[in-house]
Amino acid sequence: MDTALWLSPAAALLAGYLLGSIPFGLLLARLTGAGDLREIGSGNIGATNVLRTGRKGIAALTLLLDVGKGVAAVLLGEAIGPGLCALGAVGAFFGHLYPAWLGFRGGKGVATLLGIAIGFSVLDGNPLYAVVFAGIWIGMTALTRISSLGGMTAAMSLPVAAAAAGRFDLVVLFLAFALLVLWKHGANIGRLLAGTEPRIGRGG
């Protein structure tokens, strides 16, 4: 078997996973003396939980870095080989959700998924994926002050944006990512249905 047939795809997937699995929130919280995020608030390693430490600047930096690793994984995958951007995206997304270094217990994927959307927007020369995702995430979160609802709604909008752009190959990929985001937000969905999901700025 020609190793070239699998070496480049494997490299794109692995590079994406290694990028995605960097727990920026956890590392930044520790470096700034905010403690172990896994023992704070929801126990999640993402920006929303960093915000619960009161470190707004660190939360913003965590958000940017989690977005950035999604962008980087998509672009790096394409640089490794034409068409391998999707494998880079898959690697990054699963790396963030299931990092080996943290016992496969990672974040919920919303910020990294935004990064992936930005990466594909750059490659396609079409800002639609990134604009729709970011607009709905920000808009829904601002309207409801519920971070989880904004993130889940944005994730579900992504396959719709891909369909509108005529990228039906990406519809399948983005739909799979969106369903995983919903899966990771199972506890949040339960609290939303019970009316007990915390709102930003209200003890959440």
VMD Tcl script that draws the C-alpha trace (Angstrom):
set ca {
  {0.00 0.00 0.00}
  {1.31 3.42 -0.96}
  {1.94 5.29 2.29}
  {1.21 8.57 0.51}
  {-2.44 7.52 0.28}
  {-2.90 7.62 4.03}
  {0.04 9.61 5.38}
  {-1.23 13.06 4.42}
  {-4.82 12.44 5.63}
  {-3.48 11.00 8.90}
  {-1.18 13.99 9.32}
  {-4.06 16.45 8.77}
  {-6.26 14.60 11.26}
  {-3.51 14.34 13.87}
  {-2.38 17.94 13.47}
  {-5.98 19.07 13.89}
  {-6.42 16.92 16.98}
  {-3.24 18.23 18.60}
  {-4.31 21.82 17.95}
  {-7.86 21.26 19.14}
  {-6.82 19.46 22.30}
  {-4.85 22.41 23.71}
  {-6.93 23.38 26.79}
  {-6.33 27.12 26.65}
  {-8.95 27.96 29.27}
  {-7.52 25.51 31.77}
  {-3.94 26.64 31.16}
  {-4.71 30.36 31.32}
  {-6.77 29.98 34.49}
  {-3.91 28.17 36.19}
  {-1.28 30.63 34.97}
  {-3.28 33.58 36.31}
  {-4.04 31.99 39.66}
  {-7.74 31.45 38.99}
  {-7.52 27.78 39.94}
  {-8.56 24.58 38.20}
  {-11.52 25.28 35.90}
  {-12.69 21.71 36.31}
  {-13.47 22.52 39.95}
  {-15.20 25.85 39.23}
  {-18.76 26.53 38.08}
  {-19.83 24.04 35.43}
  {-16.42 22.37 35.38}
  {-16.11 23.15 31.68}
  {-12.77 24.33 30.25}
  {-14.23 26.95 27.90}
  {-14.48 30.73 27.97}
  {-17.89 30.86 29.65}
  {-16.58 29.02 32.68}
  {-13.43 31.16 32.71}
  {-15.77 34.16 32.93}
  {-17.18 32.70 36.15}
  {-13.77 33.24 37.76}
  {-14.24 36.99 37.28}
  {-11.29 37.20 34.87}
  {-12.98 38.85 31.88}
  {-9.73 39.43 30.02}
  {-8.68 35.80 30.41}
  {-12.14 34.66 29.31}
  {-11.87 36.79 26.16}
  {-8.39 35.44 25.44}
  {-9.62 31.87 25.93}
  {-12.41 32.53 23.45}
  {-10.01 33.94 20.87}
  {-7.55 31.08 21.26}
  {-10.26 28.41 21.06}
  {-11.57 30.06 17.90}
  {-8.03 30.38 16.57}
  {-7.21 26.71 16.90}
  {-10.26 25.85 14.79}
  {-9.17 28.27 12.07}
  {-5.59 27.00 12.19}
  {-6.60 23.34 11.95}
  {-8.71 23.90 8.83}
  {-6.02 25.95 7.07}
  {-3.25 23.58 8.13}
  {-5.21 20.58 6.87}
  {-5.57 22.22 3.47}
  {-1.86 23.11 3.47}
  {-0.97 19.46 4.12}
  {-3.00 18.38 1.12}
  {-5.81 19.73 -1.08}
  {-9.18 18.78 0.33}
  {-7.80 17.71 3.71}
  {-9.24 20.77 5.45}
  {-12.24 18.68 6.54}
  {-9.97 16.18 8.31}
  {-8.18 19.05 10.02}
  {-11.57 20.32 11.17}
  {-12.66 16.90 12.45}
  {-9.39 16.51 14.33}
  {-9.65 19.93 15.96}
  {-13.27 19.48 16.96}
  {-12.75 16.07 18.53}
  {-9.51 17.27 20.10}
  {-11.37 20.05 21.88}
  {-14.25 17.84 22.95}
  {-12.12 14.83 23.89}
  {-8.50 15.81 24.70}
  {-6.35 12.83 25.59}
  {-4.42 14.86 28.18}
  {-7.57 15.52 30.21}
  {-8.95 12.00 30.21}
  {-11.00 12.79 27.08}
  {-13.12 15.28 29.03}
  {-12.94 18.59 27.22}
  {-15.07 21.53 26.21}
  {-18.38 21.82 24.40}
  {-17.00 22.93 21.06}
  {-18.82 26.16 20.25}
  {-15.83 28.50 20.00}
  {-13.75 25.93 18.12}
  {-16.66 25.36 15.74}
  {-16.76 29.10 15.05}
  {-13.07 28.86 14.20}
  {-13.79 25.99 11.84}
  {-16.52 28.06 10.19}
  {-14.08 30.94 9.76}
  {-11.49 28.59 8.28}
  {-13.91 27.32 5.65}
  {-15.08 30.87 4.95}
  {-11.46 31.81 4.22}
  {-10.89 28.81 1.95}
  {-14.16 29.33 0.07}
  {-13.75 33.09 -0.14}
  {-17.28 33.29 1.26}
  {-17.87 34.84 4.70}
  {-21.36 33.36 5.02}
  {-20.53 30.49 7.41}
  {-18.60 32.69 9.81}
  {-21.03 35.63 9.64}
  {-24.12 33.48 10.22}
  {-22.54 31.53 13.06}
  {-21.09 34.56 14.85}
  {-24.18 36.70 14.27}
  {-26.60 34.13 15.66}
  {-24.31 33.24 18.58}
  {-23.87 36.86 19.61}
  {-27.47 37.83 18.87}
  {-29.12 34.93 20.69}
  {-26.78 35.23 23.67}
  {-27.38 38.98 23.92}
  {-31.14 38.51 23.62}
  {-31.49 35.73 26.19}
  {-28.30 36.15 28.24}
  {-27.99 32.38 28.12}
  {-24.62 31.36 26.70}
  {-25.54 27.73 26.04}
  {-28.65 28.66 24.05}
  {-26.66 31.06 21.89}
  {-23.99 28.47 21.20}
  {-26.38 25.66 20.36}
  {-28.48 27.85 18.08}
  {-25.38 29.05 16.26}
  {-24.14 25.49 15.79}
  {-27.46 24.42 14.28}
  {-27.38 27.39 11.91}
  {-24.10 26.27 10.35}
  {-25.41 23.42 8.14}
  {-28.17 25.76 6.98}
  {-25.57 28.35 5.98}
  {-23.61 25.69 4.09}
  {-26.75 24.64 2.22}
  {-27.46 28.26 1.32}
  {-23.92 28.49 -0.08}
  {-24.43 25.34 -2.15}
  {-21.79 23.38 -0.20}
  {-23.81 20.26 0.47}
  {-20.66 18.33 1.35}
  {-20.18 20.72 4.24}
  {-23.82 20.36 5.27}
  {-23.13 16.80 6.38}
  {-19.92 17.77 8.21}
  {-21.47 20.78 9.92}
  {-24.60 18.85 10.87}
  {-22.46 16.19 12.55}
  {-20.60 18.90 14.46}
  {-23.87 20.58 15.47}
  {-25.30 17.32 16.80}
  {-22.15 16.79 18.86}
  {-22.52 20.30 20.28}
  {-26.08 19.43 21.32}
  {-24.85 16.16 22.83}
  {-22.23 17.98 24.90}
  {-24.90 20.43 26.07}
  {-27.22 17.70 27.33}
  {-27.20 19.00 30.91}
  {-27.80 22.54 29.68}
  {-30.78 21.41 27.63}
  {-32.21 19.76 30.74}
  {-31.84 22.98 32.71}
  {-33.32 25.02 29.86}
  {-36.40 22.81 29.86}
  {-36.62 23.14 33.64}
  {-36.13 26.91 33.49}
  {-33.03 26.76 35.69}
  {-30.26 27.44 33.17}
  {-28.13 30.31 34.56}
  {-27.95 33.58 32.71}
  {-24.81 35.60 32.10}
  {-24.30 38.09 34.91}
  {-26.85 36.44 37.18}
  {-24.89 34.03 39.31}
  {-24.25 31.69 36.39}
}
mol new
graphics top color blue
foreach p $ca { graphics top sphere $p radius 0.5 }
foreach p [lrange $ca 0 end-1] q [lrange $ca 1 end] { graphics top cylinder $p $q radius 0.2 }
display resetview
